Amino acid sequence: MTVTLDAPQLVRRSSAAFALGLFAFVAMMIGASAPSPFYPVLQQELGFSSATLTGIFAVYAIALLVTLLVTGSLSDHIGRRPMISVGFAVLALSMVVFWHADSVGALFLARTAQGAASGLLMSSLSAAVVDLEPEHRPGAAATFNSVSPLAGLALGALFGGIVLDQSSQPLVAVFGTLTAVYVLLAAIVWLLPETSPRREGLLHSLRPRVGVPVAARPAFLRSTPALVAGWATGGLYLSLGAPIAARELGGTDHIEQGLVVTVLTGVGAIACYVARRAPSRSITIFGTSALALGTVLSLVALAAGSLWGFLAAAVIGGAGFGTAFLGIMRSITPVVGPHERGELFAAVFVVSYLAFGIPAVAAGIAAPHIGLATTTYVYGGLVVVLSAAAAGLRRFGSTD
């Protein structure tokens, strides 16, 4: 017996699949930032140096980038569901290792596994969200592919900070919960429709490379300066934000320290949604300009020793971070076919995490030698120049 779905049922099924893909993306990014408030605590308990802490940060970015380079377009060949399921299974494993970490080696192992899992998921989840976009909501995928990672980062940092201050067993509350969520997602992703059927070229796709489909290259090249500026700003706040709040601005509670990341990324997510109907060029120009202004104001607040001034500056910088990324996604998403989406999103996130990771790691190495405040001034100054340059290039360059 064949069951035929009427139009409202098809719309509901399409919307449910799209929502599940978005939830999976948010859940992945919660895991990316939730461990951040734990690092100072683990550093004190295990007695490792700031240089080691920098290494723990770096190995995540390295594992993510290597995995993206090798497997970024793999879901275009074997399907979205297998890649997403394996990615969440590995992510669950990394949370278990975090949960029971009692040595520096265990932390490195957890971060390596988390980076590899995120590399498997970044391009495949982004592509799946675009594939599953409901026909009655055109443009929703580009918007929510920008909102979801920022919302997840905001929720993860806030979740970790609150649990550390309120729970008697914070490791169980955070990492036990995330393990269960990721195991569940690894299973229920098979309920989604497969949107990328198998095709030839699997072995060739595993060659480490960054490829941008021909149709997307002009838009991608125009967007790269803004992409770098936005994620370099994110790296500034995620790597130095909590230590700045604690050591330079008097933020003693874990919630206060986590708010630096939560405000930046949370406002970024809200700004993405608010600006979703504006032209991509206007969004990008606003975003990169706000990035420059917000970073300048954050350095002023640091000089004044004002935690609330720093958080207010993060509101402006967050609006810029979110809208710059939305403008980029809106520019590049419509120009490629379904069989090229995994490759394109892999390239986007390779550039993003290079911009996010390299300056942040350099800052972590420099801070013990020249001081946290001086490092922040230098890093922030570079972000201001880069953001202003990206805004100028977009304003006086192409008119699309």
N, C-alpha and C positions, 0 to 999 in steps of 0.2 A: 504494500500500500504506500503510495507516495503522498507525503504531506506537503502542501503548498502554503507558503507563508504569505499573508497579505502585506500590503505596503507598511502599515504601522508596526507589524511584527518585525519586518526587516529593518526598519529604522531603529527599533528598540535593541535588536540583536547587534546591529552595527555600533550603536552608541555604547552598549555594554562592553563590547570587545575593545573599543577605543579607550574607554575608561579604565579597563583592566591594564592595558598597555601603559597608560599614564601613571596609574598607581604603582606599577612595577618600577618605572623610571624614578618616581619620587622615593620609593623604598630603597632603591640602590644608593641614591645620593644621601639619604639619611645615614646609611652605614659609612659613607665617606667622611662625614663630619662628626658623627657621634663619638668616635674615639678621641677627638682632639682635646676635650677637657681632661681626659685621663692621663695625657702624656706627662704633665708636670707632677701628678701624683705618682705615677709609675717611675718617673725619674728619681724622685725622692726615695721611694721604697727600694728600688733596685740599685740606686747609686751610680747611674751612668752620666757621662758628661754631656754638655751642650752639643759638642761635635757629634756624639753618638745619636742624640736626638735628631740632629739634622740628617744623619744617615738614615734613620728610620723614616723620616719624611721623604727622603730622596728615593728610597728603594720602591716606594709605592708608585711614584711617577715613572720610574724607569721600567718597572714591570708592566705598567699600563701601556706605555708607549711601545715597548717591544711587542706586546700582544696585539696592539692595534696595527702595527706595521705588518705583522705576519697574518693576522686573521681578520683584518678590518673589512674585507669584502667577501669573507667566507659565507656569510648568510645569504649573499646573492646567488650562491651555488648550491648549498645544501638545505636552505630554508631558514626562516627566522626561528621557528620553535626549538629545534635542536640546540642552536647557539644560545638562546636565552635560557633554556633549561639547564644546560651545562654551566653557564655563567653563574646562575643563582645557586647551584649546588656547590661550586667552588667558593662562592661568597659566604655561604653558610659555614663551610669548613673554616674559612678565615676567622669568622666570628667565634667559633669554638676555640681556636688557638688563642685569640685575644682574651677570651673568657678565663682561660687557665694559664695565661702567660706568667711564668715565674723567673724568666731570664731575658737578657737582651736578645739572645738567639731566637727565642720564641716570638718576640716582638717583630724581629726582622722577617721571620717566616710568615707571621700573620699579615704583615704589610705587603709582602711579596705576593701572597695568595690573593689578597684583596685587590692589589693592582692588576694582577692577571685577570681576575674575574671581571673587574670594571672594564678592562680592555675588551673582553669578549662581549660585554653587554652594551657598551656605549654606542657603537655603530649599529648593531642589530636591533636594539630597542628603539633608537631614533628612527631607523628605517621602518620598523614595524608600526610605529605610531603614525607615520606618514601613510603607509599602506592601508591602515585601518581607519583613516579619516572618514567620517560619515559624509556621504554625498550632499546631505542637506546642510553641512557646516563647512563650506570651503574655506581654507586658510587656517582652520583650527589647529592642524598638526604643527604648522610652523610656530604658532603662538605658544602652544603647550609644550613643544620641544624646547622652548626658551624658558617658560615658566617652571616646568617640572624640576630641572636640575637645581635651580636657585631655591625653589621652595623646599626641596629635600635637604639641601645644605643648611638652610635656616632652621628647619625642624630638628635636624640631627644635632646641631650645636646646642640648641635650646634644651632638647631632651637630655643630652649628656650632662649639661650644667645643672639642671634641676635635680636629676637623679643623684648626682654627686653630693649635692647639698642636703637632700631630703631622705635618701634611702640608706638603710643600714647594710644593704648588700647591692651596691651599685653595679658591680660587674654582672651579677645574675640578671638584674633588672634590664640593663641595656643589651648586653651581648646574648643573653639567653633569649630575650624577646626577639631580637633581630635574627638569630639562628632559626627560630621557629617560623618567622615570616618568610625567610628566604627558602627554606625547605618547602613550604606551602606553595610559593610562587614557582619553584622548579617543577612542581607537579601540575598546577592548574594552568600553566602556560599552554599545555597540550590541548586545552579546551578552546583556545583561539583558532580561528581559521588560518591555514598556512597561506601566506600571501606571496611567497617567493619559491616557486617550484624549482626542483633541481635542474641545473643546466651544466653544460660542459665548461672546462677550464678550471676545475677544482685545484689541481696540483699547481698550475701556473699562478693561481690567486694567492698561494702560500708564500710566494717569493716576497721577502721583506721590501716594501716600497710604499711610497705615498703617491696615490694616483688621484687625479681630479678629472672626471669625465670632460671631454672636449666642450660639450655644450655649457658646462658650468664654469669653465676657466675664466672668462672675463669677469663674471660676478664674483668669483672666489678671490681673484687678484685684487679687485677693488675693495673687497671686504677684509682682507688680511690685516692691514694696519689697525683697523678697529677691533678685530678679533684679538690681536696681540695686546692692545691697550687694555681691553676689558679684563682679560684673564690675568694680565700682570697686576692689575689692581686687585683682583680676587686673591692672587698669591700674596700680595702685601698684607691684606687683612687676615687671611687664614693662617699665614705663617707667623706674623708678628703681632696680630691684633690682641690675642689673649695675654702674651707677655708684656705688651705695652700697657694694657689696662691694669695688670697686676703690679708691675715694677715702677712705672712712670706716672700712672694716673690714680693710684690708690684704690683700684678695684679688687677688694680682698675676697669677695664671694665668687664661687664658680659661675653662678648665674650672670653676674656682672661681666665676667671675662667672656663668657659665651655670647653675651649680647652683641659684642662687636661683630661677630660673624653673622649672628641672627639678623641684626638690623640691616647689614649690607645686602645679604642675599634675600631676606624676606621682602624688603622694600623693592629689590630688583624684580622679584617675582610679581609683586603687585603692579609695578610700573609696566611690566611686559603686558599684563592683561589690560590695563587701562589704555595703553597706546596701540592696541592690536589693530585698530582700523586705520591708523595713520599710514602714509606712504613710507616705504622702507628707507628711502634716502633721508627723509625728514627725521625718522626715528633714529637712524644712525648718527646724524649730525647732532641731534639733541643729546644722545647717549654719550658720545665721546666728549662733548663740551661739558656735560655734567660730571663725567669722570675727572676731567682736569680740575674743575672747580672744587669738587668734593675732596680731592686729594690735597689741594692747596689748603683748604679749611681744616683738614685733619692735621696737617703739619702745624698750622697756627694753634690749634687746640692742644697739641702735644707740647709746644713751646710754653703755652699758658698753664699746662698741668691740669686741664679740665677734662674729666672723663665724659661729662654730659655734652661738652662741646665736641669731643671726638665722636660720640655717638650721633650727634646732630649732623656732623660732616659725613658720617657713614650713610645717613639718609639720602643725601644728595649724591654721593658716590654710588650708592646702591641703585638709585634710579638710573644713573648713567650706565652702570654695569649691565642691568637687565635690559634696558632699551637698546643699547648697542648690540647685544647678542640677538635680540629679537629682529632688529633691522637686518642683520647678517643672514639669519635663518630665512627671513622673508624674501631676501634677494636670491638665495641659491636653491631653495627647496623646489620651486616649480619648474626648474629648467632641465631636470634629468628624469629619465624613465625609471620605473620600479626596479629594473635589473641593475641600475647603477647607484642606487641610494646608499647601500652599505659602504661602497667605496668612497662616495662623497662625504658621508658623515664621519668615516674614519679619518679622512684628511682634515676635516674641521676640528676634530678632537685631538689629533696629533699636534696641530698648530696651537690649539688652546692649552694643552698640558705642557708643551714646551715653554710657552709664555708664562704659564702658571708656576711651573716647577723650577726652571733654571734660575730666575732671579731670586726666588724664595730660598733655594738652597744656598746660593751665594750670600744672601743676607744672613742666613743662619751661621755660616762660616765666619763672616765678618764681624758679627755682633760681639763675640767674646773679646775681640781685639780692639775695636774702635768704639764700642759701646752701643747699646740698643738704640738710644735716641739718635746718635749720629748715623747709624745704619739706616734708620727709618727716614731721616731727612734725605739721604742720598737716594735711596730706593724711591721715595715719594717724588723727589725732583725728576727722576727719570720717567716715572709714570706720567707726571704732568706734561713733560715735553712730548712723550709718545702720544698721549691722548689728544693734545692740542694739534699735533701734526696729523693724526688720523682724522680729526674733525675738519681741518683745512683741506686735506686731500679729497674728502668726500663732498665738501661744500663746493669746491671749485673744479672738481673733476666731472665725472659722468652725471647727467641729469636724471637718470632713472631712479 
